[in-house]
Amino acid sequence: MREEYDFSKGKRGIHSRDVKEFQIPVYLDPQLEEYFKNIAKKKNQDLSSLINTILKKEMELHNSLI
């Protein structure tokens, strides 16, 4: 490594992205994943959309009980 590095021509933040764009990965148990993949396939829908729909309905149900 060098003693010193010259960052005078560097640009801040060019390799970072906005946190709003970051999506948190969600990992399902293999049994759940297989079950919901089969449902998504039958509905001609991708797995992510199906899981989001299920979670939105669950959130509505939860909010109605509060």
mmJSON file of the N, C-alpha and C atoms, coordinates in Angstrom:
{"data_MODEL":{"atom_site":{
"group_PDB":["ATOM","ATOM","ATOM","ATOM","ATOM","ATOM","ATOM","ATOM","ATOM","ATOM","ATOM","ATOM","ATOM","ATOM","ATOM","ATOM","ATOM","ATOM","ATOM","ATOM","ATOM","ATOM","ATOM","ATOM","ATOM","ATOM","ATOM","ATOM","ATOM","ATOM","ATOM","ATOM","ATOM","ATOM","ATOM","ATOM","ATOM","ATOM","ATOM","ATOM","ATOM","ATOM","ATOM","ATOM","ATOM","ATOM","ATOM","ATOM","ATOM","ATOM","ATOM","ATOM","ATOM","ATOM","ATOM","ATOM","ATOM","ATOM","ATOM","ATOM","ATOM","ATOM","ATOM","ATOM","ATOM","ATOM","ATOM","ATOM","ATOM","ATOM","ATOM","ATOM","ATOM","ATOM","ATOM","ATOM","ATOM","ATOM","ATOM","ATOM","ATOM","ATOM","ATOM","ATOM","ATOM","ATOM","ATOM","ATOM","ATOM","ATOM","ATOM","ATOM","ATOM","ATOM","ATOM","ATOM","ATOM","ATOM","ATOM","ATOM","ATOM","ATOM","ATOM","ATOM","ATOM","ATOM","ATOM","ATOM","ATOM","ATOM","ATOM","ATOM","ATOM","ATOM","ATOM","ATOM","ATOM","ATOM","ATOM","ATOM","ATOM","ATOM","ATOM","ATOM","ATOM","ATOM","ATOM","ATOM","ATOM","ATOM","ATOM","ATOM","ATOM","ATOM","ATOM","ATOM","ATOM","ATOM","ATOM","ATOM","ATOM","ATOM","ATOM","ATOM","ATOM","ATOM","ATOM","ATOM","ATOM","ATOM","ATOM","ATOM","ATOM","ATOM","ATOM","ATOM","ATOM","ATOM","ATOM","ATOM","ATOM","ATOM","ATOM","ATOM","ATOM","ATOM","ATOM","ATOM","ATOM","ATOM","ATOM","ATOM","ATOM","ATOM","ATOM","ATOM","ATOM","ATOM","ATOM","ATOM","ATOM","ATOM","ATOM","ATOM","ATOM","ATOM","ATOM","ATOM","ATOM","ATOM","ATOM","ATOM","ATOM","ATOM","ATOM","ATOM","ATOM","ATOM"],
"id":[1,2,3,4,5,6,7,8,9,10,11,12,13,14,15,16,17,18,19,20,21,22,23,24,25,26,27,28,29,30,31,32,33,34,35,36,37,38,39,40,41,42,43,44,45,46,47,48,49,50,51,52,53,54,55,56,57,58,59,60,61,62,63,64,65,66,67,68,69,70,71,72,73,74,75,76,77,78,79,80,81,82,83,84,85,86,87,88,89,90,91,92,93,94,95,96,97,98,99,100,101,102,103,104,105,106,107,108,109,110,111,112,113,114,115,116,117,118,119,120,121,122,123,124,125,126,127,128,129,130,131,132,133,134,135,136,137,138,139,140,141,142,143,144,145,146,147,148,149,150,151,152,153,154,155,156,157,158,159,160,161,162,163,164,165,166,167,168,169,170,171,172,173,174,175,176,177,178,179,180,181,182,183,184,185,186,187,188,189,190,191,192,193,194,195,196,197,198],
"type_symbol":["N","C","C","N","C","C","N","C","C","N","C","C","N","C","C","N","C","C","N","C","C","N","C","C","N","C","C","N","C","C","N","C","C","N","C","C","N","C","C","N","C","C","N","C","C","N","C","C","N","C","C","N","C","C","N","C","C","N","C","C","N","C","C","N","C","C","N","C","C","N","C","C","N","C","C","N","C","C","N","C","C","N","C","C","N","C","C","N","C","C","N","C","C","N","C","C","N","C","C","N","C","C","N","C","C","N","C","C","N","C","C","N","C","C","N","C","C","N","C","C","N","C","C","N","C","C","N","C","C","N","C","C","N","C","C","N","C","C","N","C","C","N","C","C","N","C","C","N","C","C","N","C","C","N","C","C","N","C","C","N","C","C","N","C","C","N","C","C","N","C","C","N","C","C","N","C","C","N","C","C","N","C","C","N","C","C","N","C","C","N","C","C","N","C","C","N","C","C"],
"label_atom_id":["N","CA","C","N","CA","C","N","CA","C","N","CA","C","N","CA","C","N","CA","C","N","CA","C","N","CA","C","N","CA","C","N","CA","C","N","CA","C","N","CA","C","N","CA","C","N","CA","C","N","CA","C","N","CA","C","N","CA","C","N","CA","C","N","CA","C","N","CA","C","N","CA","C","N","CA","C","N","CA","C","N","CA","C","N","CA","C","N","CA","C","N","CA","C","N","CA","C","N","CA","C","N","CA","C","N","CA","C","N","CA","C","N","CA","C","N","CA","C","N","CA","C","N","CA","C","N","CA","C","N","CA","C","N","CA","C","N","CA","C","N","CA","C","N","CA","C","N","CA","C","N","CA","C","N","CA","C","N","CA","C","N","CA","C","N","CA","C","N","CA","C","N","CA","C","N","CA","C","N","CA","C","N","CA","C","N","CA","C","N","CA","C","N","CA","C","N","CA","C","N","CA","C","N","CA","C","N","CA","C","N","CA","C","N","CA","C","N","CA","C","N","CA","C","N","CA","C","N","CA","C"],
"label_alt_id":[null,null,null,null,null,null,null,null,null,null,null,null,null,null,null,null,null,null,null,null,null,null,null,null,null,null,null,null,null,null,null,null,null,null,null,null,null,null,null,null,null,null,null,null,null,null,null,null,null,null,null,null,null,null,null,null,null,null,null,null,null,null,null,null,null,null,null,null,null,null,null,null,null,null,null,null,null,null,null,null,null,null,null,null,null,null,null,null,null,null,null,null,null,null,null,null,null,null,null,null,null,null,null,null,null,null,null,null,null,null,null,null,null,null,null,null,null,null,null,null,null,null,null,null,null,null,null,null,null,null,null,null,null,null,null,null,null,null,null,null,null,null,null,null,null,null,null,null,null,null,null,null,null,null,null,null,null,null,null,null,null,null,null,null,null,null,null,null,null,null,null,null,null,null,null,null,null,null,null,null,null,null,null,null,null,null,null,null,null,null,null,null,null,null,null,null,null,null],
"label_comp_id":["MET","MET","MET","ARG","ARG","ARG","GLU","GLU","GLU","GLU","GLU","GLU","TYR","TYR","TYR","ASP","ASP","ASP","PHE","PHE","PHE","SER","SER","SER","LYS","LYS","LYS","GLY","GLY","GLY","LYS","LYS","LYS","ARG","ARG","ARG","GLY","GLY","GLY","ILE","ILE","ILE","HIS","HIS","HIS","SER","SER","SER","ARG","ARG","ARG","ASP","ASP","ASP","VAL","VAL","VAL","LYS","LYS","LYS","GLU","GLU","GLU","PHE","PHE","PHE","GLN","GLN","GLN","ILE","ILE","ILE","PRO","PRO","PRO","VAL","VAL","VAL","TYR","TYR","TYR","LEU","LEU","LEU","ASP","ASP","ASP","PRO","PRO","PRO","GLN","GLN","GLN","LEU","LEU","LEU","GLU","GLU","GLU","GLU","GLU","GLU","TYR","TYR","TYR","PHE","PHE","PHE","LYS","LYS","LYS","ASN","ASN","ASN","ILE","ILE","ILE","ALA","ALA","ALA","LYS","LYS","LYS","LYS","LYS","LYS","LYS","LYS","LYS","ASN","ASN","ASN","GLN","GLN","GLN","ASP","ASP","ASP","LEU","LEU","LEU","SER","SER","SER","SER","SER","SER","LEU","LEU","LEU","ILE","ILE","ILE","ASN","ASN","ASN","THR","THR","THR","ILE","ILE","ILE","LEU","LEU","LEU","LYS","LYS","LYS","LYS","LYS","LYS","GLU","GLU","GLU","MET","MET","MET","GLU","GLU","GLU","LEU","LEU","LEU","HIS","HIS","HIS","ASN","ASN","ASN","SER","SER","SER","LEU","LEU","LEU","ILE","ILE","ILE"],
"label_asym_id":["A","A","A","A","A","A","A","A","A","A","A","A","A","A","A","A","A","A","A","A","A","A","A","A","A","A","A","A","A","A","A","A","A","A","A","A","A","A","A","A","A","A","A","A","A","A","A","A","A","A","A","A","A","A","A","A","A","A","A","A","A","A","A","A","A","A","A","A","A","A","A","A","A","A","A","A","A","A","A","A","A","A","A","A","A","A","A","A","A","A","A","A","A","A","A","A","A","A","A","A","A","A","A","A","A","A","A","A","A","A","A","A","A","A","A","A","A","A","A","A","A","A","A","A","A","A","A","A","A","A","A","A","A","A","A","A","A","A","A","A","A","A","A","A","A","A","A","A","A","A","A","A","A","A","A","A","A","A","A","A","A","A","A","A","A","A","A","A","A","A","A","A","A","A","A","A","A","A","A","A","A","A","A","A","A","A","A","A","A","A","A","A","A","A","A","A","A","A"],
"label_entity_id":["1","1","1","1","1","1","1","1","1","1","1","1","1","1","1","1","1","1","1","1","1","1","1","1","1","1","1","1","1","1","1","1","1","1","1","1","1","1","1","1","1","1","1","1","1","1","1","1","1","1","1","1","1","1","1","1","1","1","1","1","1","1","1","1","1","1","1","1","1","1","1","1","1","1","1","1","1","1","1","1","1","1","1","1","1","1","1","1","1","1","1","1","1","1","1","1","1","1","1","1","1","1","1","1","1","1","1","1","1","1","1","1","1","1","1","1","1","1","1","1","1","1","1","1","1","1","1","1","1","1","1","1","1","1","1","1","1","1","1","1","1","1","1","1","1","1","1","1","1","1","1","1","1","1","1","1","1","1","1","1","1","1","1","1","1","1","1","1","1","1","1","1","1","1","1","1","1","1","1","1","1","1","1","1","1","1","1","1","1","1","1","1","1","1","1","1","1","1"],
"label_seq_id":[1,1,1,2,2,2,3,3,3,4,4,4,5,5,5,6,6,6,7,7,7,8,8,8,9,9,9,10,10,10,11,11,11,12,12,12,13,13,13,14,14,14,15,15,15,16,16,16,17,17,17,18,18,18,19,19,19,20,20,20,21,21,21,22,22,22,23,23,23,24,24,24,25,25,25,26,26,26,27,27,27,28,28,28,29,29,29,30,30,30,31,31,31,32,32,32,33,33,33,34,34,34,35,35,35,36,36,36,37,37,37,38,38,38,39,39,39,40,40,40,41,41,41,42,42,42,43,43,43,44,44,44,45,45,45,46,46,46,47,47,47,48,48,48,49,49,49,50,50,50,51,51,51,52,52,52,53,53,53,54,54,54,55,55,55,56,56,56,57,57,57,58,58,58,59,59,59,60,60,60,61,61,61,62,62,62,63,63,63,64,64,64,65,65,65,66,66,66],
"pdbx_PDB_ins_code":[null,null,null,null,null,null,null,null,null,null,null,null,null,null,null,null,null,null,null,null,null,null,null,null,null,null,null,null,null,null,null,null,null,null,null,null,null,null,null,null,null,null,null,null,null,null,null,null,null,null,null,null,null,null,null,null,null,null,null,null,null,null,null,null,null,null,null,null,null,null,null,null,null,null,null,null,null,null,null,null,null,null,null,null,null,null,null,null,null,null,null,null,null,null,null,null,null,null,null,null,null,null,null,null,null,null,null,null,null,null,null,null,null,null,null,null,null,null,null,null,null,null,null,null,null,null,null,null,null,null,null,null,null,null,null,null,null,null,null,null,null,null,null,null,null,null,null,null,null,null,null,null,null,null,null,null,null,null,null,null,null,null,null,null,null,null,null,null,null,null,null,null,null,null,null,null,null,null,null,null,null,null,null,null,null,null,null,null,null,null,null,null,null,null,null,null,null,null],
"Cartn_x":[0.841,0.0,0.884,0.365,1.086,0.974,1.889,1.832,0.599,0.348,-0.782,-1.448,-2.738,-3.49,-4.068,-4.153,-4.671,-6.136,-7.032,-8.462,-8.993,-8.119,-8.544,-9.45,-9.34,-10.179,-11.297,-11.456,-12.485,-13.872,-14.869,-16.268,-16.979,-17.592,-18.261,-19.582,-19.785,-21.08,-21.356,-20.377,-20.678,-20.921,-20.477,-20.672,-21.743,-22.474,-23.536,-24.882,-25.91,-27.256,-28.181,-29.292,-30.254,-30.849,-31.019,-31.556,-32.976,-33.713,-35.076,-35.099,-34.022,-33.958,-33.628,-33.123,-32.675,-33.864,-33.873,-34.932,-34.356,-35.049,-34.602,-34.957,-33.989,-34.326,-35.086,-36.089,-36.873,-36.733,-36.322,-36.108,-37.203,-37.871,-38.947,-38.383,-39.053,-38.713,-38.93,-38.116,-38.261,-39.671,-40.316,-41.671,-42.657,-42.549,-43.423,-43.142,-41.877,-41.51,-42.105,-41.987,-42.53,-44.047,-44.704,-46.166,-46.627,-46.02,-46.445,-45.979,-44.878,-44.45,-45.492,-46.026,-47.057,-48.313,-48.712,-49.89,-49.62,-48.447,-48.1,-48.103,-47.594,-47.558,-48.97,-49.866,-51.256,-51.961,-51.61,-52.236,-51.51,-50.435,-49.615,-49.105,-48.557,-48.091,-46.699,-45.871,-44.559,-44.694,-43.757,-43.805,-43.819,-43.008,-42.924,-44.269,-44.952,-46.262,-47.287,-47.265,-48.199,-47.964,-46.708,-46.386,-46.773,-46.522,-46.915,-48.429,-49.187,-50.647,-51.111,-50.538,-50.898,-50.564,-49.388,-48.984,-49.838,-50.24,-51.126,-52.476,-53.022,-54.29,-54.132,-53.023,-52.751,-52.652,-52.037,-51.915,-53.299,-54.159,-55.512,-56.283,-56.159,-56.83,-56.327,-55.035,-54.44,-54.937,-54.948,-55.391,-56.873,-57.669,-59.099,-59.36,-58.394,-58.56,-58.054,-57.319,-56.739,-57.762],
"Cartn_y":[-1.182,0.0,1.243,2.292,3.554,4.262,5.171,6.014,6.911,7.531,8.447,8.2,8.476,8.381,9.749,10.068,11.364,11.204,11.729,11.679,13.032,13.93,15.284,15.285,14.296,14.233,13.202,12.679,11.677,12.296,11.468,11.91,11.096,11.785,11.151,10.506,9.278,8.621,7.994,7.877,7.341,5.826,5.149,3.707,3.317,4.282,3.975,4.197,3.646,3.857,4.271,4.857,5.353,4.189,4.374,3.327,2.947,3.875,3.592,2.482,2.309,1.296,-0.092,-0.153,-1.411,-2.276,-3.518,-4.449,-5.502,-5.743,-6.726,-8.119,-9.011,-10.376,-11.108,-11.829,-12.618,-14.079,-14.908,-16.32,-17.148,-17.943,-18.802,-20.175,-20.853,-22.249,-23.014,-24.018,-24.762,-25.305,-25.769,-26.304,-25.205,-24.031,-22.909,-22.425,-22.348,-21.884,-22.793,-24.083,-25.038,-24.909,-24.793,-24.66,-23.419,-22.273,-21.03,-20.94,-21.583,-21.635,-22.363,-23.447,-24.199,-23.361,-22.628,-21.754,-20.655,-20.041,-18.966,-19.476,-20.68,-21.268,-21.493,-22.008,-22.24,-20.939,-19.849,-18.543,-17.737,-18.324,-17.646,-16.308,-16.356,-15.17,-15.474,-14.45,-14.718,-14.824,-15.529,-15.827,-14.562,-13.586,-12.348,-11.622,-11.536,-10.871,-11.607,-12.924,-13.72,-13.512,-13.568,-13.378,-11.976,-10.967,-9.596,-9.481,-10.119,-10.091,-10.73,-11.87,-12.57,-11.708,-11.099,-10.271,-9.011,-8.429,-7.254,-7.621,-8.778,-9.234,-9.507,-10.088,-10.347,-9.023,-8.027,-6.713,-6.081,-6.191,-5.661,-6.359,-7.666,-8.426,-8.01,-7.877,-7.474,-6.078,-5.148,-3.783,-3.725,-4.611,-4.619,-5.119,-5.856,-6.385,-5.435,-4.444,-3.503,-2.469],
"Cartn_z":[0.0,0.0,0.0,-0.569,-0.592,0.75,0.965,2.163,2.12,0.948,0.783,-0.568,-0.63,-1.875,-2.187,-3.484,-3.92,-4.338,-3.54,-3.845,-4.304,-4.709,-5.082,-6.314,-7.189,-8.395,-8.235,-7.04,-6.791,-6.74,-7.034,-6.984,-5.909,-4.994,-3.863,-4.293,-3.844,-4.013,-5.362,-6.252,-7.584,-7.554,-6.507,-6.423,-5.409,-4.903,-3.946,-4.62,-4.031,-4.564,-3.433,-3.814,-2.842,-2.055,-0.782,0.084,-0.341,-0.94,-1.384,-2.431,-3.181,-4.228,-3.677,-2.464,-1.889,-1.494,-1.946,-1.57,-0.649,0.43,1.403,0.886,0.803,0.375,1.475,1.078,2.022,1.614,2.551,2.266,2.914,2.099,2.585,2.934,3.851,4.109,2.802,2.534,1.27,1.039,2.105,1.982,1.57,2.196,1.836,0.419,0.081,-1.257,-2.334,-2.148,-3.127,-3.222,-2.076,-2.037,-2.805,-2.495,-3.139,-4.589,-4.932,-6.347,-7.184,-6.64,-7.367,-7.568,-6.543,-6.661,-7.686,-7.611,-8.555,-9.99,-10.179,-11.522,-12.047,-11.192,-11.599,-11.942,-11.227,-11.46,-12.537,-13.099,-14.105,-13.564,-12.365,-11.65,-11.1,-10.964,-10.375,-8.855,-8.256,-6.823,-5.972,-6.337,-5.565,-5.521,-6.65,-6.692,-5.839,-5.919,-5.122,-3.63,-3.2,-1.785,-1.332,-2.171,-1.824,-1.662,-2.541,-2.441,-1.135,-0.8,0.436,1.648,1.646,2.79,2.915,1.79,1.843,2.454,2.057,2.633,4.127,4.501,5.918,6.694,6.099,6.744,6.906,5.882,5.979,7.103,7.176,8.233,9.607,9.736,11.013,11.415,10.452,10.742,11.107,10.558,10.887,12.306,12.868,14.22,15.29,14.884,15.85,16.28],
"occupancy":[1.0,1.0,1.0,1.0,1.0,1.0,1.0,1.0,1.0,1.0,1.0,1.0,1.0,1.0,1.0,1.0,1.0,1.0,1.0,1.0,1.0,1.0,1.0,1.0,1.0,1.0,1.0,1.0,1.0,1.0,1.0,1.0,1.0,1.0,1.0,1.0,1.0,1.0,1.0,1.0,1.0,1.0,1.0,1.0,1.0,1.0,1.0,1.0,1.0,1.0,1.0,1.0,1.0,1.0,1.0,1.0,1.0,1.0,1.0,1.0,1.0,1.0,1.0,1.0,1.0,1.0,1.0,1.0,1.0,1.0,1.0,1.0,1.0,1.0,1.0,1.0,1.0,1.0,1.0,1.0,1.0,1.0,1.0,1.0,1.0,1.0,1.0,1.0,1.0,1.0,1.0,1.0,1.0,1.0,1.0,1.0,1.0,1.0,1.0,1.0,1.0,1.0,1.0,1.0,1.0,1.0,1.0,1.0,1.0,1.0,1.0,1.0,1.0,1.0,1.0,1.0,1.0,1.0,1.0,1.0,1.0,1.0,1.0,1.0,1.0,1.0,1.0,1.0,1.0,1.0,1.0,1.0,1.0,1.0,1.0,1.0,1.0,1.0,1.0,1.0,1.0,1.0,1.0,1.0,1.0,1.0,1.0,1.0,1.0,1.0,1.0,1.0,1.0,1.0,1.0,1.0,1.0,1.0,1.0,1.0,1.0,1.0,1.0,1.0,1.0,1.0,1.0,1.0,1.0,1.0,1.0,1.0,1.0,1.0,1.0,1.0,1.0,1.0,1.0,1.0,1.0,1.0,1.0,1.0,1.0,1.0,1.0,1.0,1.0,1.0,1.0,1.0,1.0,1.0,1.0,1.0,1.0,1.0],
"B_iso_or_equiv":[0.0,0.0,0.0,0.0,0.0,0.0,0.0,0.0,0.0,0.0,0.0,0.0,0.0,0.0,0.0,0.0,0.0,0.0,0.0,0.0,0.0,0.0,0.0,0.0,0.0,0.0,0.0,0.0,0.0,0.0,0.0,0.0,0.0,0.0,0.0,0.0,0.0,0.0,0.0,0.0,0.0,0.0,0.0,0.0,0.0,0.0,0.0,0.0,0.0,0.0,0.0,0.0,0.0,0.0,0.0,0.0,0.0,0.0,0.0,0.0,0.0,0.0,0.0,0.0,0.0,0.0,0.0,0.0,0.0,0.0,0.0,0.0,0.0,0.0,0.0,0.0,0.0,0.0,0.0,0.0,0.0,0.0,0.0,0.0,0.0,0.0,0.0,0.0,0.0,0.0,0.0,0.0,0.0,0.0,0.0,0.0,0.0,0.0,0.0,0.0,0.0,0.0,0.0,0.0,0.0,0.0,0.0,0.0,0.0,0.0,0.0,0.0,0.0,0.0,0.0,0.0,0.0,0.0,0.0,0.0,0.0,0.0,0.0,0.0,0.0,0.0,0.0,0.0,0.0,0.0,0.0,0.0,0.0,0.0,0.0,0.0,0.0,0.0,0.0,0.0,0.0,0.0,0.0,0.0,0.0,0.0,0.0,0.0,0.0,0.0,0.0,0.0,0.0,0.0,0.0,0.0,0.0,0.0,0.0,0.0,0.0,0.0,0.0,0.0,0.0,0.0,0.0,0.0,0.0,0.0,0.0,0.0,0.0,0.0,0.0,0.0,0.0,0.0,0.0,0.0,0.0,0.0,0.0,0.0,0.0,0.0,0.0,0.0,0.0,0.0,0.0,0.0,0.0,0.0,0.0,0.0,0.0,0.0],
"pdbx_formal_charge":[null,null,null,null,null,null,null,null,null,null,null,null,null,null,null,null,null,null,null,null,null,null,null,null,null,null,null,null,null,null,null,null,null,null,null,null,null,null,null,null,null,null,null,null,null,null,null,null,null,null,null,null,null,null,null,null,null,null,null,null,null,null,null,null,null,null,null,null,null,null,null,null,null,null,null,null,null,null,null,null,null,null,null,null,null,null,null,null,null,null,null,null,null,null,null,null,null,null,null,null,null,null,null,null,null,null,null,null,null,null,null,null,null,null,null,null,null,null,null,null,null,null,null,null,null,null,null,null,null,null,null,null,null,null,null,null,null,null,null,null,null,null,null,null,null,null,null,null,null,null,null,null,null,null,null,null,null,null,null,null,null,null,null,null,null,null,null,null,null,null,null,null,null,null,null,null,null,null,null,null,null,null,null,null,null,null,null,null,null,null,null,null,null,null,null,null,null,null],
"auth_seq_id":[1,1,1,2,2,2,3,3,3,4,4,4,5,5,5,6,6,6,7,7,7,8,8,8,9,9,9,10,10,10,11,11,11,12,12,12,13,13,13,14,14,14,15,15,15,16,16,16,17,17,17,18,18,18,19,19,19,20,20,20,21,21,21,22,22,22,23,23,23,24,24,24,25,25,25,26,26,26,27,27,27,28,28,28,29,29,29,30,30,30,31,31,31,32,32,32,33,33,33,34,34,34,35,35,35,36,36,36,37,37,37,38,38,38,39,39,39,40,40,40,41,41,41,42,42,42,43,43,43,44,44,44,45,45,45,46,46,46,47,47,47,48,48,48,49,49,49,50,50,50,51,51,51,52,52,52,53,53,53,54,54,54,55,55,55,56,56,56,57,57,57,58,58,58,59,59,59,60,60,60,61,61,61,62,62,62,63,63,63,64,64,64,65,65,65,66,66,66],
"auth_comp_id":["MET","MET","MET","ARG","ARG","ARG","GLU","GLU","GLU","GLU","GLU","GLU","TYR","TYR","TYR","ASP","ASP","ASP","PHE","PHE","PHE","SER","SER","SER","LYS","LYS","LYS","GLY","GLY","GLY","LYS","LYS","LYS","ARG","ARG","ARG","GLY","GLY","GLY","ILE","ILE","ILE","HIS","HIS","HIS","SER","SER","SER","ARG","ARG","ARG","ASP","ASP","ASP","VAL","VAL","VAL","LYS","LYS","LYS","GLU","GLU","GLU","PHE","PHE","PHE","GLN","GLN","GLN","ILE","ILE","ILE","PRO","PRO","PRO","VAL","VAL","VAL","TYR","TYR","TYR","LEU","LEU","LEU","ASP","ASP","ASP","PRO","PRO","PRO","GLN","GLN","GLN","LEU","LEU","LEU","GLU","GLU","GLU","GLU","GLU","GLU","TYR","TYR","TYR","PHE","PHE","PHE","LYS","LYS","LYS","ASN","ASN","ASN","ILE","ILE","ILE","ALA","ALA","ALA","LYS","LYS","LYS","LYS","LYS","LYS","LYS","LYS","LYS","ASN","ASN","ASN","GLN","GLN","GLN","ASP","ASP","ASP","LEU","LEU","LEU","SER","SER","SER","SER","SER","SER","LEU","LEU","LEU","ILE","ILE","ILE","ASN","ASN","ASN","THR","THR","THR","ILE","ILE","ILE","LEU","LEU","LEU","LYS","LYS","LYS","LYS","LYS","LYS","GLU","GLU","GLU","MET","MET","MET","GLU","GLU","GLU","LEU","LEU","LEU","HIS","HIS","HIS","ASN","ASN","ASN","SER","SER","SER","LEU","LEU","LEU","ILE","ILE","ILE"],
"auth_asym_id":["A","A","A","A","A","A","A","A","A","A","A","A","A","A","A","A","A","A","A","A","A","A","A","A","A","A","A","A","A","A","A","A","A","A","A","A","A","A","A","A","A","A","A","A","A","A","A","A","A","A","A","A","A","A","A","A","A","A","A","A","A","A","A","A","A","A","A","A","A","A","A","A","A","A","A","A","A","A","A","A","A","A","A","A","A","A","A","A","A","A","A","A","A","A","A","A","A","A","A","A","A","A","A","A","A","A","A","A","A","A","A","A","A","A","A","A","A","A","A","A","A","A","A","A","A","A","A","A","A","A","A","A","A","A","A","A","A","A","A","A","A","A","A","A","A","A","A","A","A","A","A","A","A","A","A","A","A","A","A","A","A","A","A","A","A","A","A","A","A","A","A","A","A","A","A","A","A","A","A","A","A","A","A","A","A","A","A","A","A","A","A","A","A","A","A","A","A","A"],
"auth_atom_id":["N","CA","C","N","CA","C","N","CA","C","N","CA","C","N","CA","C","N","CA","C","N","CA","C","N","CA","C","N","CA","C","N","CA","C","N","CA","C","N","CA","C","N","CA","C","N","CA","C","N","CA","C","N","CA","C","N","CA","C","N","CA","C","N","CA","C","N","CA","C","N","CA","C","N","CA","C","N","CA","C","N","CA","C","N","CA","C","N","CA","C","N","CA","C","N","CA","C","N","CA","C","N","CA","C","N","CA","C","N","CA","C","N","CA","C","N","CA","C","N","CA","C","N","CA","C","N","CA","C","N","CA","C","N","CA","C","N","CA","C","N","CA","C","N","CA","C","N","CA","C","N","CA","C","N","CA","C","N","CA","C","N","CA","C","N","CA","C","N","CA","C","N","CA","C","N","CA","C","N","CA","C","N","CA","C","N","CA","C","N","CA","C","N","CA","C","N","CA","C","N","CA","C","N","CA","C","N","CA","C","N","CA","C","N","CA","C","N","CA","C","N","CA","C","N","CA","C","N","CA","C"],
"pdbx_PDB_model_num":[1,1,1,1,1,1,1,1,1,1,1,1,1,1,1,1,1,1,1,1,1,1,1,1,1,1,1,1,1,1,1,1,1,1,1,1,1,1,1,1,1,1,1,1,1,1,1,1,1,1,1,1,1,1,1,1,1,1,1,1,1,1,1,1,1,1,1,1,1,1,1,1,1,1,1,1,1,1,1,1,1,1,1,1,1,1,1,1,1,1,1,1,1,1,1,1,1,1,1,1,1,1,1,1,1,1,1,1,1,1,1,1,1,1,1,1,1,1,1,1,1,1,1,1,1,1,1,1,1,1,1,1,1,1,1,1,1,1,1,1,1,1,1,1,1,1,1,1,1,1,1,1,1,1,1,1,1,1,1,1,1,1,1,1,1,1,1,1,1,1,1,1,1,1,1,1,1,1,1,1,1,1,1,1,1,1,1,1,1,1,1,1,1,1,1,1,1,1]
}}}
